[in-house]
Amino acid sequence: MSFPRSFALSLSAAALSLLFAGPAVAATVTSPGPILRGDPIPSDCYYYGILPATLAMTCTDRPANQQWQVGADCYSYATGGYVFRYGGLVTGDGTSAITGCYPRKNVGFFPVS
């Protein structure tokens, strides 16, 4: 039994519309990395990787009352995609770290206050 071409094309068009609609909604909800933008990394801060999969940012001249944290898109082997994660909250100078973050992309400095 074969389906008429117009029916097959209608199904294809419907499938394509669902394909394009689905990921856009999911990306907005589950991966805020591309939407969130950290401030430029200040000159007194630097980030580095610690083996096997830790990302750390150390700042040495932050205002004493400033709260900040590192943020990055970290690859999740469980989901097969990137998930945005924050490191620990730091007040003033110190180090914020994210464990289990490799490979990573879009590393940023995120001031909280």
C-alpha positions as CSV (number, residue, x, y, z in Angstrom):
1,M,0.0,0.0,0.0
2,S,1.4,3.4,-0.9
3,F,0.4,6.8,0.4
4,P,-0.4,9.6,-2.0
5,R,2.5,12.0,-2.4
6,S,0.5,15.0,-1.0
7,F,-0.1,13.1,2.2
8,A,3.6,12.1,2.5
9,L,4.7,15.7,1.9
10,S,2.2,16.9,4.5
11,L,3.6,14.5,7.1
12,S,7.1,15.6,6.2
13,A,6.3,19.3,6.6
14,A,4.6,18.6,10.0
15,A,7.6,16.6,11.1
16,L,10.0,19.4,10.1
17,S,7.9,22.0,11.9
18,L,8.0,19.9,15.1
19,L,11.7,19.3,14.7
20,F,12.4,23.0,14.5
21,A,10.0,24.0,17.2
22,G,11.1,21.4,19.7
23,P,14.7,22.2,20.1
24,A,14.2,25.9,20.3
25,V,11.9,25.6,23.3
26,A,14.2,23.0,24.9
27,A,17.3,25.1,24.4
28,T,15.7,28.1,26.0
29,V,14.7,26.1,29.1
30,T,17.7,23.7,29.6
31,S,20.8,25.5,28.3
32,P,20.9,29.1,29.4
33,G,24.7,29.3,28.6
34,P,24.3,31.0,25.2
35,I,21.6,33.4,26.7
36,L,23.5,34.3,29.8
37,R,26.6,36.4,29.2
38,G,29.2,36.9,31.9
39,D,30.9,40.2,32.3
40,P,34.3,40.5,30.7
41,I,36.9,38.7,32.8
42,P,38.5,41.4,34.9
43,S,42.3,41.8,34.5
44,D,42.9,40.6,38.1
45,C,41.2,37.3,37.4
46,Y,42.3,34.3,35.4
47,Y,40.8,30.9,34.8
48,Y,42.5,27.6,34.5
49,G,41.7,23.9,34.3
50,I,42.8,21.4,36.9
51,L,43.0,17.8,35.8
52,P,40.9,15.8,35.3
53,A,37.8,18.1,34.9
54,T,37.8,21.1,37.2
55,L,37.6,24.7,36.0
56,A,38.7,27.4,38.5
57,M,38.8,31.2,38.4
58,T,41.0,33.1,40.8
59,C,40.6,36.8,41.4
60,T,43.2,38.8,43.4
61,D,41.9,42.4,43.5
62,R,38.1,42.3,43.8
63,P,36.3,44.8,46.0
64,A,36.0,43.4,49.5
65,N,32.2,43.3,49.4
66,Q,31.8,42.1,45.8
67,Q,30.2,38.6,45.4
68,W,31.0,36.7,42.2
69,Q,31.3,33.3,40.7
70,V,32.6,31.6,37.6
71,G,30.2,30.1,35.1
72,A,30.6,27.9,32.1
73,D,28.8,25.5,29.7
74,C,29.9,22.0,30.7
75,Y,29.4,19.0,28.6
76,S,27.0,16.4,30.1
77,Y,27.7,12.9,29.0
78,A,24.3,11.9,30.5
79,T,22.3,14.2,28.2
80,G,24.8,14.4,25.3
81,G,24.8,18.2,25.4
82,Y,26.1,21.3,27.2
83,V,24.6,22.4,30.6
84,F,25.3,25.7,32.1
85,R,26.8,25.6,35.6
86,Y,28.1,28.0,38.2
87,G,31.1,27.7,40.5
88,G,31.0,28.5,44.2
89,L,30.1,32.0,45.4
90,V,33.1,34.1,46.4
91,T,33.1,37.4,48.3
92,G,36.1,39.6,47.5
93,D,39.3,37.9,46.5
94,G,39.4,34.1,46.1
95,T,38.7,31.1,43.8
96,S,35.5,29.9,42.4
97,A,35.5,26.3,40.9
98,I,33.3,24.0,39.0
99,T,34.1,20.2,39.2
100,G,33.2,17.7,36.5
101,C,33.3,20.3,33.8
102,Y,35.0,19.0,30.7
103,P,34.9,19.7,27.8
104,R,33.8,23.3,28.6
105,K,33.0,26.4,26.6
106,N,31.7,30.0,27.2
107,V,33.6,30.5,30.5
108,G,32.6,33.8,32.1
109,F,32.8,36.0,35.2
110,F,29.4,36.5,36.9
111,P,29.2,39.3,39.5
112,V,26.3,38.7,42.0
113,S,26.5,41.9,44.0
